[in-house]
Amino acid sequence: MAARSEFVRAAKEEGDKQGATAIGKFRKPSLAAWALNLLARKARPDLQRLENLGVALRDAHGRFDGETLRELSKQRHQVIRALVSEVRSLASGEGQKLSESVLRDIETVFAAALADPAVTEVLLAGTLSATNDLTLPQAWPESPEPVVDEVGLRREQRAERRRQEIGRARADAQHTAEVRDRAQSALSQAEQKAERAARQIADLTAELERVRATEQEATNEVREARTVFRTAEKAAERARRHLETLE
């Protein structure tokens, strides 16, 4: 502010009233803005790394690349912590001790810069007077979990459906295999039963043939015995009549 007053005085001495008025309107920067301007002047490459990380984060966010977002999220916290430490060190070198509240404001600005490239451009210019207009209600999500990886989600859904189909197919295959085994066992038992029945039929058939042969033999014997009986009966009748004649 002392330098601003000196420039105003010099402009007036040179007769540049308009310039003196413009210089006099420059606002006194807040301590956070001053520290950030100091960082832009003395550690510009660090801010450029923040800029590059912001580009990568926004690109991954736009592509719903959850895996890349998780990796970049780790870098995000590391970069912001490193920048906050650098700001504290630079301010200390200039004789200024930054409070925790100022450091939190500065950290919020870094988070906003990751989400909005316009904020990064303002930071790199190194002409801040305040930081309130640079912070965003939600500069960047703390975790990539809220980001839906649509491609990965659909892939996982297809994989889950595939796993379910395979599970059902395995269950069906196991069930049909069990049914087949039971049917095979029943078939084997039926075949054995049929074989026993066939043997019984063969045995009964053979026995029937033997019985028929015995029956035929007995029938022949009956026929012969009847013939003999009739012959004997006739002979007996003749003998009886002959006897009656003699008496």
Secondary structure per residue as TSV (DSSP state, phi and psi in degrees):
chain	resnum	aa	ss	phi	psi
A	1	M	-	360.0	-32.9
A	2	A	H	-64.6	-38.3
A	3	A	H	-65.8	-39.4
A	4	R	H	-60.6	-44.4
A	5	S	H	-62.0	-37.3
A	6	E	H	-67.0	-39.8
A	7	F	H	-68.0	-36.2
A	8	V	H	-62.9	-45.3
A	9	R	H	-62.2	-43.2
A	10	A	H	-64.1	-40.0
A	11	A	H	-64.7	-40.7
A	12	K	H	-64.6	-41.3
A	13	E	H	-62.1	-31.6
A	14	E	T	-86.1	0.0
A	15	G	T	82.8	12.6
A	16	D	-	-93.9	78.4
A	17	K	H	-65.9	-39.3
A	18	Q	H	-63.7	-42.9
A	19	G	H	-64.5	-40.9
A	20	A	H	-62.4	-39.1
A	21	T	H	-66.7	-42.7
A	22	A	H	-63.5	-42.5
A	23	I	H	-66.3	-37.9
A	24	G	H	-66.0	-21.1
A	25	K	T	-83.9	-8.9
A	26	F	-	-60.9	129.0
A	27	R	-	-77.9	149.6
A	28	K	-	-71.2	122.9
A	29	P	-	-69.7	146.5
A	30	S	-	-67.7	164.9
A	31	L	H	-62.6	-38.1
A	32	A	H	-65.3	-42.3
A	33	A	H	-65.2	-42.7
A	34	W	H	-58.9	-44.2
A	35	A	H	-63.8	-39.0
A	36	L	H	-68.6	-38.7
A	37	N	H	-62.5	-38.1
A	38	L	H	-63.3	-40.9
A	39	L	H	-63.5	-40.8
A	40	A	H	-64.5	-33.0
A	41	R	H	-80.4	-37.4
A	42	K	H	-106.7	-13.7
A	43	A	-	-140.8	49.0
A	44	R	H	-59.2	-40.4
A	45	P	H	-57.0	-32.5
A	46	D	H	-65.7	-41.1
A	47	L	H	-66.7	-33.6
A	48	Q	H	-68.1	-34.4
A	49	R	H	-64.4	-37.8
A	50	L	H	-62.0	-40.4
A	51	E	H	-62.6	-46.3
A	52	N	H	-63.1	-39.8
A	53	L	H	-64.9	-37.9
A	54	G	H	-62.5	-40.6
A	55	V	H	-61.5	-45.5
A	56	A	H	-64.8	-40.8
A	57	L	H	-64.1	-45.1
A	58	R	H	-66.8	-35.7
A	59	D	H	-66.3	-46.5
A	60	A	H	-64.3	-37.8
A	61	H	H	-64.4	-41.0
A	62	G	H	-67.1	-28.6
A	63	R	T	-92.8	3.6
A	64	F	T	54.4	38.3
A	65	D	-	-89.9	87.6
A	66	G	H	-62.6	-39.5
A	67	E	H	-63.9	-45.4
A	68	T	H	-65.5	-38.5
A	69	L	H	-61.7	-40.0
A	70	R	H	-64.4	-38.7
A	71	E	H	-68.7	-44.9
A	72	L	H	-67.6	-28.4
A	73	S	H	-62.9	-39.1
A	74	K	H	-62.2	-45.1
A	75	Q	H	-62.0	-36.8
A	76	R	H	-57.0	-50.4
A	77	H	H	-64.6	-39.2
A	78	Q	H	-65.2	-44.2
A	79	V	H	-65.9	-44.2
A	80	I	H	-63.9	-42.5
A	81	R	H	-61.8	-41.4
A	82	A	H	-64.9	-40.8
A	83	L	H	-67.0	-40.9
A	84	V	H	-61.9	-42.2
A	85	S	H	-63.3	-39.3
A	86	E	H	-65.4	-42.6
A	87	V	H	-62.0	-44.6
A	88	R	H	-59.5	-42.9
A	89	S	H	-66.1	-43.9
A	90	L	H	-64.2	-42.2
A	91	A	H	-64.6	-39.6
A	92	S	H	-62.5	-36.6
A	93	G	H	-65.8	-23.0
A	94	E	T	-96.2	7.5
A	95	G	T	85.1	16.9
A	96	Q	-	-117.0	128.6
A	97	K	-	-101.3	121.4
A	98	L	-	-88.4	131.1
A	99	S	-	-75.6	167.5
A	100	E	H	-63.9	-36.5
A	101	S	H	-65.9	-39.0
A	102	V	H	-65.2	-42.3
A	103	L	H	-63.9	-36.4
A	104	R	H	-65.5	-39.2
A	105	D	H	-61.6	-43.4
A	106	I	H	-63.6	-41.8
A	107	E	H	-62.4	-38.2
A	108	T	H	-63.7	-38.6
A	109	V	H	-64.1	-42.3
A	110	F	H	-61.0	-41.6
A	111	A	H	-63.1	-39.4
A	112	A	H	-65.3	-36.6
A	113	A	H	-64.2	-33.6
A	114	L	H	-66.5	-30.9
A	115	A	H	-88.5	-28.7
A	116	D	-	-129.6	113.3
A	117	P	H	-63.3	-23.9
A	118	A	H	-65.2	-35.8
A	119	V	H	-65.1	-39.5
A	120	T	H	-62.1	-40.8
A	121	E	H	-61.9	-41.6
A	122	V	H	-64.9	-41.0
A	123	L	H	-61.9	-45.1
A	124	L	H	-65.0	-28.1
A	125	A	H	-66.3	-29.4
A	126	G	T	69.5	30.7
A	127	T	-	-126.3	33.4
A	128	L	-	-71.6	145.3
A	129	S	S	-117.1	-20.2
A	130	A	-	-152.0	162.8
A	131	T	S	-116.4	-8.0
A	132	N	G	-59.5	-38.2
A	133	D	G	-79.9	-2.1
A	134	L	G	-98.1	-18.7
A	135	T	-	-83.6	149.0
A	136	L	-	-116.7	149.3
A	137	P	T	-54.7	-41.0
A	138	Q	T	-134.9	86.1
A	139	A	S	-62.8	-41.9
A	140	W	S	-165.2	140.0
A	141	P	-	-62.5	138.5
A	142	E	S	-65.1	-30.1
A	143	S	S	-135.1	146.4
A	144	P	S	-77.4	-1.3
A	145	E	T	-57.8	-38.9
A	146	P	T	-64.6	-18.1
A	147	V	S	-76.9	125.8
A	148	V	-	-90.7	118.6
A	149	D	-	-82.9	91.0
A	150	E	H	-60.7	-44.5
A	151	V	H	-64.0	-47.5
A	152	G	H	-63.7	-36.9
A	153	L	H	-63.7	-46.5
A	154	R	H	-63.9	-38.3
A	155	R	H	-63.4	-42.5
A	156	E	H	-67.0	-37.7
A	157	Q	H	-63.8	-42.9
A	158	R	H	-63.5	-41.4
A	159	A	H	-63.5	-39.4
A	160	E	H	-65.5	-42.7
A	161	R	H	-62.3	-39.4
A	162	R	H	-63.2	-42.9
A	163	R	H	-63.0	-39.8
A	164	Q	H	-65.4	-41.6
A	165	E	H	-62.7	-42.7
A	166	I	H	-63.4	-40.9
A	167	G	H	-61.8	-45.2
A	168	R	H	-63.9	-41.1
A	169	A	H	-63.3	-40.1
A	170	R	H	-64.4	-41.7
A	171	A	H	-63.1	-43.0
A	172	D	H	-63.2	-42.8
A	173	A	H	-63.7	-41.1
A	174	Q	H	-65.3	-41.5
A	175	H	H	-63.7	-47.3
A	176	T	H	-65.2	-33.6
A	177	A	H	-65.7	-40.5
A	178	E	H	-65.1	-41.6
A	179	V	H	-62.5	-41.6
A	180	R	H	-62.0	-44.0
A	181	D	H	-62.9	-42.0
A	182	R	H	-64.5	-40.8
A	183	A	H	-65.1	-39.3
A	184	Q	H	-64.7	-40.4
A	185	S	H	-64.8	-42.3
A	186	A	H	-63.9	-39.8
A	187	L	H	-62.6	-43.7
A	188	S	H	-61.9	-43.0
A	189	Q	H	-63.9	-41.1
A	190	A	H	-65.1	-40.1
A	191	E	H	-63.6	-42.4
A	192	Q	H	-63.2	-41.7
A	193	K	H	-63.6	-41.5
A	194	A	H	-63.9	-38.2
A	195	E	H	-64.7	-43.2
A	196	R	H	-62.6	-41.7
A	197	A	H	-63.7	-39.4
A	198	A	H	-64.0	-40.8
A	199	R	H	-64.7	-40.5
A	200	Q	H	-63.0	-41.0
A	201	I	H	-61.8	-42.8
A	202	A	H	-62.8	-43.9
A	203	D	H	-64.0	-44.5
A	204	L	H	-65.2	-36.9
A	205	T	H	-63.5	-44.2
A	206	A	H	-63.4	-42.4
A	207	E	H	-63.8	-39.1
A	208	L	H	-61.9	-40.5
A	209	E	H	-63.9	-40.2
A	210	R	H	-65.9	-41.7
A	211	V	H	-64.1	-42.2
A	212	R	H	-61.5	-41.3
A	213	A	H	-62.9	-42.0
A	214	T	H	-63.7	-41.8
A	215	E	H	-60.7	-43.7
A	216	Q	H	-64.0	-39.8
A	217	E	H	-64.3	-43.5
A	218	A	H	-65.3	-38.2
A	219	T	H	-62.4	-43.0
A	220	N	H	-63.1	-40.0
A	221	E	H	-65.5	-40.3
A	222	V	H	-61.4	-43.1
A	223	R	H	-63.4	-44.3
A	224	E	H	-65.3	-41.8
A	225	A	H	-64.3	-37.6
A	226	R	H	-63.6	-40.9
A	227	T	H	-63.2	-44.0
A	228	V	H	-64.2	-41.1
A	229	F	H	-63.0	-43.8
A	230	R	H	-64.1	-41.4
A	231	T	H	-61.6	-44.2
A	232	A	H	-67.1	-38.9
A	233	E	H	-63.3	-40.1
A	234	K	H	-67.1	-40.2
A	235	A	H	-64.1	-40.2
A	236	A	H	-65.4	-39.4
A	237	E	H	-65.5	-40.2
A	238	R	H	-67.1	-40.1
A	239	A	H	-65.3	-38.6
A	240	R	H	-64.5	-45.3
A	241	R	H	-67.4	-36.9
A	242	H	H	-62.6	-40.1
A	243	L	H	-63.4	-42.9
A	244	E	H	-62.3	-35.3
A	245	T	H	-68.7	-38.7
A	246	L	H	-70.0	-34.5
A	247	E	-	-74.3	360.0
